[in-house]
Amino acid sequence: MRERKMDLDNRATHGLHTVKEEDVEGDIENDAKGILNSYNGAYSTEPLLVKRRNTTSQTAIVGANISLIESLDYEIAENELFKQDRRSRKKVQIFQYILLKWAFALLIGLFTGLVGFLNNIAVENISGFKLLLTNKLMRKQQYYKAFAAFAGCNMVLAAAAAALCAFIAPAAAGSGIPEVKAYLNGIDAHSILAPGTLFVKIFASILGVSAGFVVGKEGPMVHTGACIASLLGQGGSRKYHLTWTWLRYFKNDRQRRDLITCGAAAGVAAAFRAPVGGVLFALEEAASWWRSALLWRTFFTTAVVAIVLRAFMEFCATGKCGLFGKGGLIMYDVSSEKVQYSGPDVLAVILLGIIGGIFGSLYNYLVDKVLRTYSIINEKSAAFKISLVIAIALLTSCCSYGLPWFGRCIPCPTHITVSCPNTDESGNYKSFQCPPGYYNDIASLFLSTNDDAIRNLFSASTKKEFRISTLFLFFSAVYCLGIVTYGIAIPSGLFIPVILAGACYGRLVGRLFRSISNLDTGLFALLGAASFLGGTMRMTVSLCVILLELTNDLLLLPLVMLVLLISKTVADNFNKGVYDQIVKLKGLPYMEAHAEPYMRHLVARDVVSSPLVTFLGIEKVGNILHALRTTGHNGFPVIDEPPFSDAPELCGLVLRSHLLVLLKGKNFSRERIPAGQEILRRFAVFDLAKAGSGKGVKLEDLDIEEEEMEMYADLHPITNASPHTVVETMSLAKAAILFRQIDLRHMCVVPISQGRPPIVGILTRHDFMPEHILGLYPHIKPHK
């Protein structure tokens, strides 16, 4: 039996079969364990698959009712209840809705900016305390105690971060950007935006970055912003008595999607202090669907983040934030260096772009292999997850403390205005084991926070501050540590490791081209970081703007654009971007913006199955309940037959959740007659709205008596009368692009000729997945 990719839609194109519990109970339990393991901070080594097998004489779709991954209903169900609500909506209610949308955007910006500031201040103070303690012991020549204190602090912080992820919210591990990207594509994976995930993401990210790992807080901040937006967009909570009428407007996936897009943009703005870059990141990388009205709200949200950060930075400039520096919206200011470049400089930049593309694609390949290896360890137990994190923390500590011993003491420059060697937790000149008047350049990079190390590499007018051998050693260590660190059970961003490694080899190229180039080595470091980002992330516009906002150097724009385009072009010849690889590795059924070439040779009817599970417009309650119990489908076609129509015709599509609400309300009749206006008085459109945190009416909540099973329910008032349909002969490639562009969950396939049943089948996300199509047609070659 062929294997098929799992999606809770499990389209309503399978027959309505009787499933015997004793035949499938064991497999359901095993499949559920495998699915849970794939999301408990681990990465599945294969896409999430579900077996289709025979049970007695029937076919059971094992997993149809236990999958933790389902699609989101971004399409508005235009049923009679919805139309009635639109007709009765007053101007004051429309004003309330508009006002609330902008108020939520304001709150998302405020809370995300606040979390971003607290994240920065906590990391700086915890890391600063750890580094000051280490430096103090080093000055006393208590080298073993210094290492014990340094490594001990790192391992304790790492263990605490891992424990939070392992025991409270496994979904908080990793970057979070792939999960947010998948959600905005229409995939609702288990717990990725839950309140517990938000809590763990904030505190475990602080602990993980403070532990000295080669990770960043930028990816987790995107996830944090999305979680904040999701929490605000739940549409109220009955549990906490937040059931205002205003909040009900947001009880649907479409409105939450827009809020989460704003949250993702706010996360980038808070992490990089790059408000415009945040908007472009959401547009280019995160969101699968966009419109001009959303652009305005996203821009407003990131502007609020920038104002919040600026206000707190001004407050901290007075010295009231402990070891936190003066800060500002420019993290690595290189604008003081004059930018003049000629032909040799452009050649050097082209070389950087090629190097970045090669190193970036290799980085993605190795990260993929490491994640597959870690998934085997992470699936064992929480103890294995924590042990792996502690082992990587010890390895990182040994490298950070041990490698500077291979450096030699360099005399302090005489022309500088800062102290040398530095006596505080940051700075370009760390003494380590050197006597007064000397500094250790390797220690200046390793025994600093990641932000300070980047600032040191970007520093201008310091051509010989770091030796070539130091840059090569630091690049090798950071490149390898970044690969082996990503995938452990802590929140970990990829931006900072990539910027660190790229800045290092960029500065190295600047040293090698010093005789023929006019560019400062600090600017070469910036271009190197851009090339490596382009080679791994495969973004261009958003990265370009983020880097310019980070460094405050608009004159370098042409070179940054050139190096990003070259590195992305080179890397695309080898593999996909790192986030796309992780989405695939997690088994998330992501819909690409383009159709695969082999889809042009297939039509829509080629990938649907039969017989269909359909309902009549006025259906017997027992039939509805039987279908809900024996299938996991989320959409059912509704068909009218004579005498209610001249010929069988498609009325629309009814959702599973709406059927459950209707059955719970028990609006039944003993005769097969339309319900009329009575159902419009008994139900409101908000009764069909999606409940917060996925808690709605469940099948086990129904209490249908035996005599009610023979009664009838009118489905017309809750049926979406305008579903998106395509003819059966439409190219599968065209159908896939249409499905993705308008963010559908169900697409009805109708016949091209008269005299046949009014619907051929239903296409869902599952039907466009390569695993499904190539399983049906194994002779197709996917790469042609």
N, C-alpha and C positions, 0 to 999 in steps of 0.2 A: 504493500500500500504506500502511495506517495505521501510525503509529508507536506504540510501546508503551513504558511506563516500565520501566526495567531493575531486576531484582532477581535475585540468584543462584538464588532458589527456582525461578523460571521454571516454576511449578507443573507437575506431571506430568499436565497436561490437554491437552498437545499430542501428536500422534501420534508414534510411533517411526519416524522417517524416516531414510533414508540420505543423509548429507550429504557432498557431494564437496568435498574440501579445496581443489581448484584454483578452485572457484567462490566460496569464501568467504574465502580466505586474505588477499586484499588488504583486504577490508572489516574483517576482524578486526584487522588491523594498524592501520588508520586509527581504528577505534573505540577500540582500546586506548590509542592516543596521546591521543585526546580525553578519555577517562576519567582518565588520569594527569594531564593538564593541569588538569582540574577540581579535582583534589585537591592539586596542588603549590602550595599557598598561595594559589590563585586561587579565584574564585567563578564557577561556571558561569552564563552568562547565561540559560540555559534548563535545565529539569530534564533529568537524564541520560536520554536516550532511546536506544532500540535499534531498528534497522530490521528489519522482517519482510518478506522478499522471496522471490521465486521463484528457485530454482536448478534448471535443467532442468525436470523434472516434479515435483520435490519442493519443500517449503517449509523453508528453513533458518532457525533462530532464531539470527541472528548476534549474538554477544555472550553466548550462554548459558554459555560456558565461559571467558570472559575478563573478566567483570565484577569490579570490585574491591569491590563493595558486596553483601554477602549478609546474610541474616537469621540470628538466633541461635536456638539450640535451647533455649528456656527450659522447654519441656515435658519432663518426665521420660519416657523411653522405657521403659514397663513391660513388658519382654520377659522371657523365661524366665531369662536370665542375671541380670537385675536382681532378680527375685523370689527366685532362689536365694541371691543375696548378702544380701538382707534377712532371709531365713530363717536363714542361718548366722551372722549378725552377733551377736557377744557383747556383754555389758554393758560390758566394758572398752573395746571399740571405739566404742560409742555415747558413752561418757564422753570418750574421746579426741577424737571429732568435735566434741562440744559445747565442750570445753576449747579446741580449736584455733580454733573460730569466734571466741571471745572474745579469744584471744591475738592473732589477726589484727586484730581491732578495736583492741586496745591498740597494736599496732605501727603501724597506719595513723595513729592519733592522734599517736603519738610522732614518726614521720617527717614527717608533714604539719606538725605544730607546729614542728619543727626547721627545715624548709624555709621556713615562714612567717617565722620569726624571722631566719634568715639573709638572706632576701629583703629584709626591712625594714632590717636593719643595713647591708647592702651598698648599697642605694639611698640611704639617708641619708648614708653616708660618701662615696660617689662624687659625689652631687649637692652635698653640703656642700662638698667640695673645690672643685668647679667654681664654685659661687657665691661662696665665700670668695676665690678667685683673681680673679673678676670684680670683686667689691667692692673688693679691694685696689688693682686697677688704676684703678678709678673714683675712689677717694680721691686717687690721684696725678694725676687729670685726664688719664690716658692712655686716652681714650675709644675710639679706634680699636683699640688693643691689647686693651682690655677686650672689645670686640665680637668681635675675632678669636679670643680665647681662649674666649669663651663659645660662639660658633658652631662653632669648631673642635672643641671637646670634644663638643658635641652631635652633630656629623656623624660623628666617629670612633666614638662609642658606637653611633650609629644604624647605621652601616655594618657594625659587628661583629655587631650583633643580626640585621641582614638577611642577612648572609653565613651565619650559623648556620642560619637558617630556609631559605634558598635552597638550600644545598648539603648539609645533613645531614638535616634533618627538616622538609620543607615543611608537614606536618600540624600543626606547632607554631604556625604563624602564626594570628593572630586570637585570639578570646576563648577558645574551647574549650568554653564552656558549650553551644552548639548541638550539638556533636559528642557530648558526654557525655549530653545529653538524648536524642539519637537512639540512642545505644548502649543506654540504659536502656529505650528503646522497642522494642528488638529489632533494631537495625541495626548491623552490624559493618563499618564503613567502614575503608578501608585505613590502617593505621599510626597510628590516632588515639590508641592507648594503648600504643604500642611503647616500649621502653626508650630508644631514641634520641629519641623525641618528648619524653619526660620530661626528659632531659638538656638538650635545647635549650630547652624551655619554661622551665626554672628560670633558666638563665644569660641567654638572650635577653630574658626578661622584666625581669631586673635591668638589663641594658644599655639596653633600650628606655625604661623608666620613668626611668632616670637621664639619658637623653638629652634630657629635657624635653618629650617628646611629651605631648599632652593625652590620655593613656591611663592606665588603672589596672592594678594587679596583682591585682585581685580575681577577674576572670574566669579569667586564667591559673592562679591558685591553685586554683580549682575543678578545672580540667583536671589540674593537678599532683597533687592529692589522688586523683583518679580513676586516674591513671597509676600512682601508688604502690600503690593497692589492687589494680589489675590485675596488677602485677608480683608482689605477694605472693600473689595468688590463682591463679597459673599452675599450681598443683598439682605443683610440683617441676620439675626440669630434668635430663634425661639428660646434656646437654652439660656441666653443672657438677656432675654427680654428686649432685644433690639429689633423690633418688628414695625418700625415706622413705615408708612405707606411710601414715602419717598424712596426708601432703600429697595423696594420691590422692583423698581425699574431695572435693577442690575442683576436680577435672578435669571440670567441666561448666559450662555457661553460666549455669545458675540460681544456683549459689553465687557465681560471679564477679559476677553482677549485684548481689547483696546487698552484696558487699564494695565494689564501685564506688559504690553508693549511699552507703555509709559514707564513702568517700573524698571524694565530692562535698560532703557535709555538712561534713567536716573541713576542706576547702578554704575554704568560706565562714567557718567558725569561725576559721581562721587568718588570713584576709584582713581580716575586720572585728572580730576578737576578740569574736565574737558566737556563743557555743555553741548557745544555744536557737534563734537565727535560722538557724544552719546546718541544724539538724534540720528546721525548717519550710520552708527553701528546698528541701531535698531532697524533702520531701513535696509541696509546692505546685508547684514548677517542674520539677525534674529527673526524678523517678521517675514512671514510668507505672504501676507496680504497687507495692502497699504492703500490709504486714500488721503487726500489733501487735508480733510478735517482732523484726521489723526496726527498729521504732521504738526499742526498748530498746537494741539494739546501736549504732544511730546516735547516740543520746543519750550512751551511754558513750564513743563515739569522740570526739565534740565536747568532752565533759568532760575527756578526756585532753589534747586540744589546748589547752584553757583553762589547765590546770595547767602544761603545758610552757611556754606563753607567759608565764604569771605568774612562773615560776621564772627564766626568762631576763631578764624585765624587772627583777626584783629584783636580778639580777646586774649588769645594765647601769646600775642606779641608782647604783652605786658609781663610775661614770665610767670603766669599763674597756672601753667599746665605741666609743671614738673619738668621732666627731661625733654618734653616735646619742643621742637624748634620753633622759630618764628613762622615758618611756613609761608603760605601764599598760594595763589591759584596757579603759579608757574612752578612746577616741581624741579625741573632741570634747566635753568635759564642759561642758554648759550648765545643770547642775542648780543652780548658784549663783544664777541669776536667778529671781525670784519669778514664778510663773505665775498671773495673774488675767486673766480675759477676760469680755467682755460681748457684747451684741448686735452692735455695730459690728465687733468682732473676728471674730465668726463670719461676718459678711458678707465681710470681707476674706479669710478662709480659703476661703470658697466661690469668690470671685474667683480666688484662687490655684489652686484645683482646676481651674477652667475653663481658665485660662491654661496650666497644666501639661498638660492633656489636648490642647489645640490644639498647643502647642509640641512635645509628645512625639510626636504622630502625624505632624507635619511632619518632625521629626527622623528618624523611622523611614522615611518616604518618601524623604528625601534620602539617607540611608545606603544604602538599596536602590539608588538611581540611581548613587551613587558606586561601590558594589561591582560593579555591572555594568560600569561604565567601567574600573575597575581590573583586572577579569578579562581584558580585552583586552590590557592592558599586561603583566600577570603571566604570561600564557600564552606570551609571546614567548621569554623566556630568563631565566636567573638574573641576568644583568647588568641587564636592564630592571627587575627587582624591586628590586635594590640601588640603582639610580639613582633610582627613585621614592621609596624611603625617604630617601635623602640629600636629595632635593629638598624633601620635606615637612619634614625636619629643619631645613633652611636657612630655609624659610618660617616655621616655628615660632620659630626663633631671632630672625629679623628682627622678628616681632611682639612677642616677649617683651622684646627689647632696644630696639626702635624706638618702640613705643607709649608707654612711660613718658616719652619726651621731650615728648609733648603735654601731660603733666601739669604742674601748678604746685606750687611748694613751699608746704607748709602748716606753720604753727607747731606745734611739739609741744605736746600738752595738758599742763597743769600738774598735774593731779590724779592722774596715772598712777604706778604703782609700778615699772614696767619702764623700761629705758633707751630714750631716744628721741634720735636715731635709733639703730636696732639696729646693733651692730657684728659680730654673728655671722651665720650663714647663715640663721637663721629669725627670725621676729618680725613684729609688725604695722607697724613703722615703719622703712622703708628710706630711706636718705638719697638714694641715686642721685647726681644732680648737685647736690643741695641743700646749702647751707651748714650749719654746726653749728646745732642748735636747730630744724631744719626737716626734714620728711620728704616723700617723694613717694608718694602713696597708690596710684597706678597701679603703680609699681615694687614696692610691698609685696605686690601680688597676682601680678604677672607673674614677678618675680625671686625666686620661692620654689618649693619643691617643691609638688606638687599637694596633698599632705596639709596642708602649712602654709597654703596659700591657702584651703583649706576651713576650717581652724581660725581663720584671720583673719576669714572671713565669718561664722562661727558665734559669734564673740566677743561677749559680752554687755556692756552698759553702754558701748557705743562708737557711739552714734547717728550722730555726725557724722564718724566716722573716715574714711569713704569718701564722696566726693561723688557726687551722682546721676549726673553725666556719667561719672565713673569706673566706676560700676557698670554703666551702659549700654554703655560701651566694652568692658569686660571680658567682659560677657555675650555681646556680638556676636562678639568674637574667639574665646572659648572654644566657643561654639555652632558656629561655622564650622570651627574647627580640629578639634574633636571629630569632625565629619562627614568631613572630608577625610583625617583620620589613620586612621580605622578602615578596614581592608581592605588596608593595606600589609603587607609581609611581615615583620611582627614580632608577638610576642605582645601583644595589646592588649585590655584590659578596658573595658567601657562604663560601669561603675558610677561611676568617678571623674569622667569628663567630664560625665556627667548630673548628679551631685551638685554639681559646680562651677557649671554653668550654672543649675541650679535654685536653689541658695543665692544666686546673684547676683541673679536677678530677684525672689526672695523678699525679700531685703534691700531691693531697690528699691521693692517694694510697701509694705514696712514704713515706708520713709521717706515715701512719698506719703500713707500713712494715719496718720502720726504724730500729727496734730491730733485724731483721733477714736479712736485705738486705744491700749490700755494695754499691749499686748504689746511686748516688747523687739525691736529690729531683728534681733538674733541669733536669736531664736526664729522670726521671720518667715523668716529664711534657712533654718532647718531645715525649716519647713513648705513652703517653695518647693522644696527638694531632694526632699521627699517627693512633692510634686505632679508634678515632672518624672520621677521614678522610676516613679510609677504610670502616667504617660502613655506611657513608652517600654517598660518591662518588663512591664506589665500584671499585676504581682503585688500582693497586698494584705497578707495575714496575715504572710508572712515578711518583707516589707519593713518593715512596721510594727514588728515585734519587733527587727529588725536596727537600725533607726534609734534605737529606745529603748535598746538595749544600747550603741550607739555614743555616745549623748549623755547617758545616765544621767538622763533626765528623764521619770519616769513620769507626772507631772502633765499633760504635754502629750499623753497618749495619746488622749483623745477627738478633739482637733483633727487629730492625725496620721491617725487612722482616717477621719475625715470627708474630709480632703483627698485621701487615697488612693482612696477610693470614688468621689469626684466625678471626679478626673482619669482614672481607668480607664474610667468610664462614658462620659465625653466622647470619649476617644481610641478606644474600641471602635467608635464610629460611623464612623470613617474607615479604619482598617486594623488589622492584627494586631500583636501584640507584636514587638519587634525580634528576639528569638531565634527565634520562629516564622517570621519572614520570612527569616532567614538559613538556617534548616533547609531551607526551600523553595527558596531560591536555590542552595543546594549540591546540589539534586537528590536529597536523602535521602528515601526513601519513608516518611515519618513517618505513623503511624496516630493520628489525632485521637481525643480522648476521646468525641466525639459523631459521629454519622453525618450525612452530608449529607442535606438534605431530599428530594432526588430519589431517594435509595436506598429510600425507603418505597414507591415505585412499582415496584420491581424485586424479584425473588426470587433465591435463590441460584443456581438453574440458568441464569439469564439471563447470567451473566458467566463461566461455565466453558466450556471448549472440549473437543472430542473429535476423534479417538479418544484413549483413555487409554493410558499406558504402564503396564502392570500385570505382575506376576509371579505365577506359581503358587506354592503353598506349598512344593513341591519342584520347583525350576526347573533347567533345563539351564544349565550354566556358560557355554556360548557365548552364550546369550540374555542372560544378566546382563551379560556383558562387552560385548556389542554395544550394549546400552542405555546403559551407563555411558560408552562411547566416543562415542556419537552424540547424547547429550543432556547438558544441564547440570542436570537435575533433582536435587533433594536428598531427595525423598521419593517412594516408589513404593508403591501399594496392593498388598497380597498377598491373593490369592483362592484358596480351596480349591474344587476341583471333584470330581465323582465319579471314582474310588471313595472318595476321602478324605472326602467329605461327601455328604449326600443330594441336595443341590442346590448350585449355585454360591453361595458365601457369602464375605463380607469377613472375613478373618482379622485384618487390621490394617494397619500402615504400617511399612515398613522404610526406614531412612535410608541415604543413599549412603555415608557414612563407615563404617557398620557392614557394608555389603556389601563394601567394599574390605578390611576386616579379615578377613572370612570368606574371601574369595578368596585373600588372601595366606596364610592358614593352611591352605588346600587341604584342607579337611575334605569331600571329595567321595566319592561312591559311584557304582558303575557301574549300579546299579539305582535305580529311582525309589521309594525307601523312606525312612521317617523315620530321622533320625540317632540318636534315642534319647538315652540319658544320656551317650554318648561325647562329644558336643559340649560338654556342661556341664563335663566333666573337662578338655577341651582348652583351653577359653576361660573367662576370668573377666570380670566386669562391667567391671573396670578396663582390659581390653584394648580395650573399645569407648569408653573415655572420651576426651574431646576433648584433643588434645595441646596443650601450651603454645605460645603465639605462633602458633597455627594450623598447626603442623607435624605432620602425621599421615601415614597411608598415602596415597600418591597413585597414580593410575592407571598411571603409568609405572613404579612400583615393582613391579608385578605381573609374574610370570614364568609365564604359563599355557602349557603345551605343547599341541600340536595334539590329542593323544588326550584330554586333560583337557577340551577344549571340549565333548565329547559326554557328559561325566559329569554327575551331578546334585548339587545342593547343597540341603540342607534349610534353608529360611529361617525356619521357625517359631520356633526359639530366639532369634533376634535381631529378631523382629518385635514392634513395640509392639502388643499385643493389645487395648489400650483407647484407641484414638485418639478425639479429639473429633469427633463427627459431627453433622450437621444434615440435616433433610429438604430436598429440593429446592425445596419450596414456602415455606420460611422467608423472611421479609422480609430483603432484603439489609441493611437498616439494623440489624435485630436481630442478624444474623450478624456484622456489622462490630463492633458493641459487644461481643458475646461474644468475638470474636477478640482484641480489644484488652484486655479486662478480664482474661483469663486468659493473655495473652502467648503466643499460639500462633504456630507457623510454618506448620503445615498444618492445614486443616480439611476433613474428608471430607464430601462431599455424597452422600447416599444417596437412592434412589428412594422414592416414597411408596406405590407399588403393588407387588404381587407379580409374579413372572414376568418380571422385567427383570434386566439385569446388576446385581450387588449394589452397585455404586458408579457415580455419575453423573460425578463429577469431584472435583477438589481445589481448594480456595480457599487462596490465599496472600496475603501482604501486597500483592503486585502487583495482585491482582484488585479490591482495594478502593480503589485509587488513582483519583482523578478523571480523570486522563489516559486511563487504560485504559477506564473506564466510558463516558466521553463519546466516546471513539474508537469504541466499539461502538454507541453510541446517540447520534449527533450531534444528533438533534432535541431531546434533553433540554436544558432551560435550567437551568444549575447554580445560579443564585442565587434560585430560587423554592422 
